[in-house]
Amino acid sequence: MKKSDRFRSVLIFGGAGFIGSNWANRLLETTDAKVHIYDNLSRKGVRHNLDLLQKTAGKSGRLQITIGDVRDSAMVEKVVRSATEIYNFAAQVAVTTSLLDPRLDFDVNIGGTFNILEAARKGGRRPFLLFTSTNKVYGDMNRCRLAETPKRYQYRDIACISESQPLDFHSPYGCSKGAADQYVRDYARMFDLPTVVLRMSCIAGARQFGNEDQGWVAHFLYSALRGEPVLIYGDGRQVRDILCVNDLLKAFEAALAARPVTEGQIYNIGGGPENTVSLLELIEQVEELTGHKVSYQMDERRPGDQFIYVTDFSKLRRDTGWEPRYSVRETLKEIYSWWRNHREVFAAPAVLRPFRTPELQEVPGTAA
């Protein structure tokens, strides 16, 4: 039975992507909210995600899709006007791309976020605004003392990383996302916008078209299924905590429900100490799950890469009651199930599209 949200108008920037399409689907299935997706359709697989969302919405008139770019301030201002909630997932997401094209990284991550904030401020409606940042704002964290085992690194003196960890932007991507999350926080303080920043660790799950630069958990799994080798940068003992996208969606709901407490706050979010895995350990889990051997080669560690990152999400748990439910193994199963049910998309080279600013338009038949 759906919860009544008669006056809820949700705008999702990057709504056709991995996190955005999962969130849109959850809203369409569990609420009565109007869902407006704004996306430039530059990412692999996003057109397939839109097809699935249109099927979910059916003839309800609750789904609107606008093809546009966050760098277009006029268009952003136009779509923000009627929103009661805004979720900003639109981003340049890869450290490697930021090194190749820092200007693009800057324009999308800082300029695009600024356009959204300004549109929300000028609109005067005070929409709830949630921004997804990254653990990369903490830099390479090379001052953390480490212990080593044959298959993983681990912290020597601490268990995980809280929001008190000093910011230390490292790479253009770290700079752009870090500057953006500070803008989002400051617009809450200076302009009374109800904003929330989530600094995410590794998110994985269904609808993720992972590749070498972003979405490495899915990338390892898909590579095994295709019989393709994986390139590991470093010795493979790097550790991350994995958060299933299903748990992330619950965090969105929790942050919104606890608005009086969460507004203006920044939270670290991830799977935490119970859901850590190294690259070498993940390869073993993928092989056990799929029965396919993962072949890999090693290359030099990339500049700025963290040897280990494990999230302390205790602040978010304290303020909202949220905590993750899915294990790494269960998250892998979610991705594997998604792959089995959507193999035709992975076989189609046409889903690969270059990053560009398309002609701005609304998809026919989808405007509410």
C-alpha positions in Angstrom: 0.0 0.0 0.0 1.4 3.3 -1.0 2.0 6.1 1.4 0.2 9.3 0.5 2.6 12.1 -0.6 0.1 14.3 -2.5 2.3 17.4 -2.5 5.7 15.8 -2.9 7.5 16.8 -6.1 10.9 15.2 -6.3 13.6 16.4 -8.7 16.6 14.0 -9.3 19.6 15.4 -11.1 21.4 12.5 -12.6 18.2 10.5 -12.2 18.9 8.1 -15.0 22.2 6.9 -13.5 23.0 4.1 -11.0 21.9 5.8 -7.8 19.4 8.1 -9.3 17.4 5.5 -11.2 17.3 3.3 -8.1 16.0 6.2 -6.0 13.4 7.1 -8.7 12.2 3.5 -8.9 11.8 3.4 -5.1 9.8 6.6 -5.1 7.5 5.4 -7.9 6.9 2.0 -6.2 6.5 3.1 -2.6 5.1 6.7 -2.7 2.7 8.8 -4.6 5.3 11.5 -5.3 5.8 13.1 -8.6 9.3 12.2 -9.9 11.2 14.5 -12.2 14.4 13.1 -13.7 17.0 15.5 -15.1 19.9 13.9 -16.9 22.2 14.4 -19.9 22.1 10.7 -20.8 25.9 10.6 -21.0 26.5 7.5 -18.9 26.6 3.9 -20.0 23.2 2.1 -19.6 21.1 5.1 -18.6 18.7 4.8 -21.5 17.9 1.3 -20.4 17.3 2.6 -16.9 14.9 5.2 -18.3 13.0 2.5 -20.2 12.5 0.5 -17.0 11.4 3.6 -15.0 8.8 4.4 -17.7 7.4 0.9 -17.4 7.2 1.3 -13.6 5.4 4.6 -13.9 3.0 3.3 -16.6 0.2 5.8 -17.3 0.3 7.3 -13.9 1.6 10.7 -15.2 4.0 10.8 -12.2 7.2 10.5 -14.1 8.8 13.4 -16.0 12.1 13.2 -17.8 14.1 16.3 -18.9 17.2 15.8 -21.0 19.6 18.5 -19.9 22.9 19.3 -18.3 23.6 20.8 -14.9 26.0 23.2 -16.5 23.0 25.0 -18.1 22.0 27.4 -15.3 18.8 28.6 -17.1 17.5 25.1 -17.6 18.4 24.1 -14.0 16.5 27.2 -12.6 13.5 26.2 -14.7 13.2 22.6 -13.5 13.9 23.6 -9.8 10.9 25.9 -9.5 8.3 23.4 -8.6 10.4 20.9 -6.6 9.8 20.2 -2.9 12.8 17.9 -2.8 16.0 17.9 -4.8 18.6 15.1 -5.0 21.9 16.0 -6.7 23.6 12.9 -8.1 24.8 14.5 -11.3 28.5 14.4 -11.4 31.8 13.6 -13.1 32.6 10.6 -11.1 36.1 9.3 -11.9 39.4 10.4 -10.6 41.0 9.4 -13.8 38.7 11.6 -15.9 39.4 14.5 -13.6 43.1 14.1 -14.3 42.6 14.0 -18.1 40.1 16.9 -18.2 40.1 19.0 -15.0 38.0 21.7 -16.6 35.2 19.3 -17.3 35.4 18.0 -13.7 35.3 21.5 -12.3 32.4 22.7 -14.5 30.2 19.7 -13.7 30.9 19.0 -10.0 31.4 22.6 -8.8 29.6 24.6 -11.4 26.7 22.2 -11.7 26.2 22.0 -8.0 26.4 25.8 -7.7 23.7 26.2 -10.4 21.4 23.9 -8.4 22.0 25.7 -5.1 21.4 29.1 -6.7 18.2 27.9 -8.3 16.9 26.5 -5.0 17.9 29.8 -3.2 16.2 32.0 -5.8 13.1 29.9 -6.0 12.2 30.7 -2.4 10.5 27.3 -1.7 13.2 26.0 0.6 13.3 22.5 -1.0 15.0 19.7 0.9 18.3 19.2 -0.9 20.5 16.1 -0.6 23.9 16.0 -2.2 26.1 12.9 -2.5 29.8 13.6 -1.9 32.7 11.2 -1.5 35.3 9.8 0.8 37.8 11.3 -1.6 37.5 14.6 0.2 39.7 13.1 2.9 42.6 12.6 0.5 45.0 9.7 0.5 45.1 9.6 4.3 48.7 8.7 4.3 49.1 9.7 7.9 47.0 6.8 9.1 49.2 4.1 10.5 48.6 0.7 8.8 49.1 -2.9 9.5 49.5 -5.4 6.6 48.3 -9.0 6.1 48.8 -11.1 3.0 45.4 -10.1 1.6 44.6 -6.7 3.1 45.6 -3.5 4.8 44.0 -2.5 8.1 44.2 0.5 10.4 46.7 0.1 13.2 45.2 2.7 15.7 41.6 3.3 14.6 38.6 1.3 13.4 37.0 3.6 10.9 36.8 7.2 9.7 34.4 9.8 11.1 33.5 13.3 10.0 36.2 14.7 12.2 38.8 13.4 9.7 40.6 16.5 8.3 39.7 17.4 4.7 42.6 17.0 2.4 41.4 17.2 -1.2 43.7 15.1 -3.4 43.1 15.0 -7.2 40.9 17.4 -9.2 38.0 15.1 -8.5 38.6 15.4 -4.7 38.8 19.1 -5.0 35.6 19.5 -7.1 33.5 17.2 -4.9 35.0 18.6 -1.7 34.3 22.2 -2.8 30.8 21.3 -3.8 30.0 19.6 -0.5 31.2 22.7 1.3 29.0 24.9 -0.9 26.0 22.7 0.0 26.8 22.9 3.7 27.2 26.7 3.6 24.0 27.3 1.7 22.3 25.7 4.7 24.1 28.1 7.1 24.0 31.3 5.0 20.7 31.0 3.1 18.7 28.6 5.4 18.3 25.9 2.7 17.6 22.5 4.3 20.5 20.6 2.8 22.2 17.3 3.7 25.6 16.0 2.5 26.4 12.3 2.4 30.1 11.5 2.0 29.9 8.0 0.5 32.2 5.1 0.5 31.8 2.4 -2.2 28.2 2.0 -3.3 27.2 -1.1 -5.3 24.1 -2.9 -6.5 21.5 -3.3 -9.2 21.4 -1.0 -12.2 25.2 -0.3 -11.9 27.2 -0.5 -15.1 30.6 -0.6 -13.4 33.8 0.0 -15.2 37.5 0.3 -14.3 37.2 3.9 -13.2 33.9 3.8 -11.2 31.8 1.0 -9.8 34.7 -1.5 -9.3 32.6 -4.1 -7.4 30.3 -4.5 -10.4 33.2 -4.2 -12.8 35.0 -7.2 -11.2 31.8 -9.3 -11.3 31.0 -8.4 -14.9 34.6 -9.0 -16.0 34.5 -12.5 -14.6 31.3 -13.3 -16.4 32.7 -12.0 -19.7 36.0 -13.8 -19.2 37.9 -10.5 -19.3 41.0 -9.7 -17.2 40.9 -7.1 -14.5 43.7 -4.5 -14.1 44.5 -3.8 -10.4 46.4 -0.6 -9.5 48.6 -1.4 -6.6 49.0 -4.8 -4.8 45.3 -5.6 -4.5 45.3 -5.3 -0.7 43.5 -2.0 -0.7 40.3 -2.2 1.4 37.0 -0.4 1.2 33.7 -0.8 3.0 30.8 -1.7 0.6 27.3 -0.3 0.9 24.5 -1.8 -1.0 22.5 0.8 -2.9 19.3 -0.6 -1.3 20.7 0.5 2.1 21.7 3.9 0.6 18.0 4.5 -0.4 17.0 3.8 3.2 19.5 6.4 4.2 17.8 9.0 1.9 14.5 8.2 3.5 15.9 8.4 7.0 17.6 11.7 6.3 14.4 13.2 5.0 12.3 11.9 7.8 14.7 13.3 10.4 14.9 16.8 8.8 14.8 18.8 12.0 18.1 17.1 13.0 19.8 16.4 9.6 19.3 19.8 7.9 22.7 21.5 7.4 24.6 18.3 8.4 27.4 16.3 6.7 27.4 12.5 7.2 29.9 9.8 6.3 28.0 6.8 4.9 29.2 3.3 4.0 29.0 -0.3 4.9 31.2 0.2 7.9 33.7 -2.2 9.6 31.3 -5.2 9.2 31.3 -4.8 5.4 34.9 -4.4 4.3 36.7 -6.2 1.6 40.0 -5.9 -0.2 40.4 -6.2 -4.0 42.0 -9.7 -3.6 39.2 -10.8 -1.3 36.5 -9.5 -3.6 38.0 -11.5 -6.5 37.7 -14.7 -4.3 34.1 -13.9 -3.5 33.3 -13.3 -7.2 34.8 -16.6 -8.1 32.9 -18.4 -5.4 29.6 -16.8 -6.4 29.9 -17.2 -10.2 32.1 -20.2 -10.7 34.2 -18.1 -13.1 37.9 -17.5 -12.7 38.9 -13.8 -12.4 42.2 -13.2 -14.2 44.0 -10.0 -13.3 47.2 -8.0 -13.9 48.8 -5.5 -11.6 50.0 -2.0 -12.3 51.4 0.9 -10.2 49.2 2.3 -7.5 47.4 5.5 -8.7 48.3 8.8 -7.1 46.0 9.8 -4.2 44.5 6.3 -3.9 43.7 5.3 -0.3 45.2 2.1 1.0 42.2 1.6 3.2 38.9 3.5 3.8 36.3 2.3 6.3 33.3 4.4 7.2 32.3 5.4 10.7 28.5 6.0 10.2 27.7 6.4 13.9 26.7 10.1 13.5 24.0 9.1 10.9 22.9 6.2 13.0 22.6 8.5 16.1 20.6 11.1 14.2 18.3 8.9 12.1 18.5 5.3 13.4 19.9 4.1 10.1 22.4 1.3 9.7 23.2 -1.0 6.8 21.5 -4.4 6.4 23.2 -5.9 3.3 26.5 -7.8 3.5 29.1 -7.7 0.8 28.0 -11.2 -0.3 24.4 -10.1 -0.5 25.3 -7.0 -2.5 27.2 -9.2 -5.0 24.2 -11.4 -5.3 22.0 -8.3 -6.1 24.4 -7.3 -8.9 24.6 -10.8 -10.3 20.8 -11.1 -10.3 20.6 -7.8 -12.2 23.1 -9.0 -14.8 21.2 -12.2 -15.4 17.9 -10.4 -15.9 19.4 -7.7 -18.2 22.1 -9.5 -20.3 21.0 -7.9 -23.5 22.1 -4.4 -22.3 25.6 -5.6 -21.5 25.9 -7.1 -25.0 24.9 -3.9 -26.8 27.8 -1.5 -27.6 25.3 1.3 -28.3 25.0 2.0 -24.6 28.4 3.6 -24.5 28.0 7.3 -25.2 30.5 10.2 -24.9 30.1 12.9 -22.4 28.6 16.0 -24.1 25.9 18.6 -23.6 22.9 17.3 -25.6 20.1 19.4 -27.0 17.8 20.2 -24.1 14.4 18.6 -24.4 11.7 16.8 -22.5 11.1 13.2 -23.5 7.8 13.0 -25.4 5.0 11.4 -23.4 6.6 11.5 -20.0 5.8 15.0 -18.7 3.3 15.0 -15.9 
